[in-house]
Amino acid sequence: MCRSIKTLRPPVLPEEATEDDIRAAALQYVRKVSGFRAPAAHNREVFDRAVDAIAEATAELLDGLEVRGAAAAAARRAG
């Protein structure tokens, strides 16, 4: 597990994850898997495509998750 990647869903993250949060997590994942902090020029395109694909898949996952008790916890915080 990459310690730099944080949980992006409630209740761990108090509000909805931003596009920047999702992209940062995707970048950390690609860095970890590839073993490169920054890719060489000849690998930049494939590296960037991987970050884009993972960010898109992460956003789709977060949009589809149903977190039990999240509505009740949000109501308690608001009221």
BELGITA-V230283 format. One record per backbone hydrogen bond with DSSP energy under -0.5 kcal/mol. CO is the residue of the C=O (numbers start at 1). NH is the residue of the N-H. If there is no record, write none. Layout:
CO:NH ; CO:NH
This chain:
1:3 ; 2:5 ; 4:6 ; 8:17 ; 9:12 ; 9:13 ; 12:14 ; 18:22 ; 19:23 ; 20:24 ; 21:25 ; 22:26 ; 23:27 ; 24:28 ; 25:29 ; 26:30 ; 27:31 ; 28:32 ; 29:33 ; 30:34 ; 31:35 ; 31:36 ; 40:43 ; 40:44 ; 41:44 ; 43:47 ; 44:48 ; 45:49 ; 46:50 ; 47:51 ; 48:52 ; 49:53 ; 50:54 ; 51:55 ; 52:56 ; 53:57 ; 54:58 ; 55:59 ; 56:60 ; 57:61 ; 58:62 ; 59:63 ; 60:64 ; 61:65 ; 65:67 ; 66:68 ; 67:70 ; 69:73 ; 70:74 ; 71:75 ; 72:76 ; 73:77 ; 74:78 ; 75:79
